[in-house]
Amino acid sequence: MLMPTRNVVLTEQQEIFVGKLVEAGRYQNASEVLRDGLRLLEHRVQRREAELADIKAGVIAGFDQVKREEFAAGSGEEAIERAFERASRKHGL
């Protein structure tokens, strides 16, 4: 399989780091180091996108509850206190 080639400019510190990883035998060459780094970055970006999608869904659900007037009266602190009180009674605490 032919892989595309890219020229990459590294800082001196990055070049030293890559060299140490190759010298230690963790990777065969600099390309492997960079590919592994890109895989980690890709995973982090995908995880962040999933987290943002969850947040967006929660916000939308919250707005839908407000539209249906299904929201707790009083301040946020009061609503939290009521929720803890209900949970405590339910679990006999």
C-alpha positions as CSV (number, residue, x, y, z in Angstrom):
1,M,0.0,0.0,0.0
2,L,1.5,3.3,-1.1
3,M,1.1,6.0,1.6
4,P,1.1,9.7,0.8
5,T,4.2,11.6,1.7
6,R,4.2,14.9,3.6
7,N,7.1,17.1,4.6
8,V,6.8,18.2,8.3
9,V,8.8,20.8,10.0
10,L,9.6,20.0,13.7
11,T,11.0,22.2,16.4
12,E,14.3,21.2,17.7
13,Q,12.7,20.0,20.9
14,Q,10.2,17.8,18.9
15,E,13.0,16.4,16.8
16,I,14.9,15.4,19.9
17,F,11.8,13.8,21.4
18,V,11.1,11.8,18.2
19,G,14.7,10.8,18.0
20,K,14.7,9.5,21.6
21,L,11.6,7.5,21.0
22,V,13.2,5.8,17.9
23,E,16.5,5.3,19.7
24,A,14.7,3.7,22.6
25,G,13.2,1.2,20.2
26,R,9.6,2.2,20.8
27,Y,9.2,3.1,17.1
28,Q,11.0,2.0,14.0
29,N,11.3,5.5,12.6
30,A,10.0,9.1,12.8
31,S,7.0,8.3,10.6
32,E,5.7,5.8,13.0
33,V,6.0,8.3,15.8
34,L,4.1,10.9,13.9
35,R,1.4,8.5,12.8
36,D,0.9,7.4,16.4
37,G,0.7,11.0,17.5
38,L,-1.9,11.7,14.8
39,R,-4.0,8.6,15.9
40,L,-4.0,10.0,19.5
41,L,-5.0,13.5,18.2
42,E,-7.8,11.9,16.1
43,H,-9.1,10.0,19.1
44,R,-9.0,13.2,21.2
45,V,-10.9,15.2,18.6
46,Q,-13.5,12.4,18.2
47,R,-14.0,12.2,22.0
48,R,-14.4,16.0,22.2
49,E,-16.9,16.0,19.4
50,A,-18.9,13.3,21.2
51,E,-18.8,15.3,24.4
52,L,-20.0,18.4,22.7
53,A,-22.8,16.5,21.0
54,D,-23.9,15.2,24.5
55,I,-23.8,18.8,25.9
56,K,-25.8,20.0,23.0
57,A,-28.4,17.3,23.4
58,G,-28.7,18.1,27.1
59,V,-29.2,21.8,26.4
60,I,-31.9,21.0,23.8
61,A,-33.6,18.7,26.3
62,G,-33.5,21.4,28.9
63,F,-35.0,24.0,26.6
64,D,-37.7,21.5,25.6
65,Q,-38.5,21.0,29.3
66,V,-38.8,24.7,29.8
67,K,-41.2,25.0,26.8
68,R,-43.3,22.3,28.4
69,E,-43.0,24.1,31.8
70,E,-41.4,21.1,33.3
71,F,-38.8,22.9,35.4
72,A,-38.1,23.2,39.1
73,A,-39.4,26.3,40.8
74,G,-37.0,28.4,42.8
75,S,-33.3,28.8,42.5
76,G,-31.0,26.2,41.3
77,E,-29.7,25.7,44.8
78,E,-33.2,25.1,46.1
79,A,-33.9,22.6,43.3
80,I,-30.7,20.7,44.2
81,E,-31.6,20.7,47.9
82,R,-35.1,19.3,47.1
83,A,-33.5,16.6,44.8
84,F,-31.1,15.5,47.6
85,E,-33.9,15.5,50.2
86,R,-36.0,13.2,47.9
87,A,-33.1,10.9,47.3
88,S,-32.3,10.8,51.0
89,R,-35.9,9.9,51.8
90,K,-36.1,7.3,49.0
91,H,-32.9,5.6,50.2
92,G,-33.7,6.0,53.9
93,L,-30.7,8.2,54.7
